[in-house]
Amino acid sequence: MHVPDGFINAPVSAAAGLVAAGAVAAGLRGARRELGEERTAPLAGLVAAFVFAVQMLNFPVAGGTSGHLLGGALAAILVGPWTGMLCIAVVLLMQGVLFADGGLTALGVNVTIMGGVTVLVAYGLFRPLVKVLPRTRRSVTAATFAAAFVSVPASAAAFTLVHAVGGTTDVPVGKVLAAMLGVHLLIGLGEAVITTATVGAVLAVRPDLVYGARGLSAPLKLRVGGELVDAAPAPRPAPASAGTRGVWAAGLAVSVLLAGFVSFYASASPDGLERVAADHGIDREVREHATADSPLADYGVKDVRDARLSGGLAGTIGVGATLALGTGVFWVTRRRRTPTAAAAARPRETV
């Protein structure tokens, strides 16, 4: 779904850049409320790195086409919608600058669609679902599946709208929409499976680290003298830094494994947008990426001839760079919280 340079004209790309900049500014303010505890900044940075790694794993869908995780639903549910949007923006920035993936002039388009639309749609569906479903972890995973699935065709529809307004080629909107929705409904199933499996794994070991599961459990009741009363809350352990470090280390190890090794076996078929663009002539005006000569362009290390080693090194570097940038952004954002935001970020009950 990475839109390259040349698909969208300059005025609409500039307008999308302004929308993306406004969304990021709002995200920085909103993330201050979500990044409540000291541990959350490195965990949010890890989510960005994990999304980067999983986006390297294109999986096959119908007709010689592949798909990959967009990640908006996953990031929003794990660390909150504002922080999640910033995670995707960090990933897209690193991909565009270091790996020539997604146009630089189209960065605003990509942040708006892959960061803004996916998060807005996914969390906008996820939150009402968890409120009406039974207050269980199974309900959280069911809501996660639905939210992740819907977010992908929503982003495809958003691209169609942007192309209808500012596309550099004259292709009927109906054709683009039908083609984009057709393939991205299939990709959405892959997105839903990956997102649900990841959220479910975190819920199983540390449900307190899943932002979307906060505040869902009913308070513990005890029967005293025939009446139900609130039980005294269990004393909170001193900072759960040790347990959090374990989750962080495990997440980082998985991210490096996926990007540095498993990515070699990813599908080489064009992704959904690339296939639709080629089939319908949307890519006639595509331009070479401004960083096409980057040492890491196309997810390989320049002058390293062994394809497995080249891709593995590039993926590992990408995970490290995304982790560093994301953690830095979220650390600074958290440090700049206002007293009101700090009060609003007090820990809540978890599933």
Beta strands, then each sheet from edge to edge (+ up, - down):
strand 1: 59-61
strand 2: 65-67
strand 3: 221-224
strand 4: 227-230
sheet 1: 1+ 2-
sheet 2: 3+ 4-
end
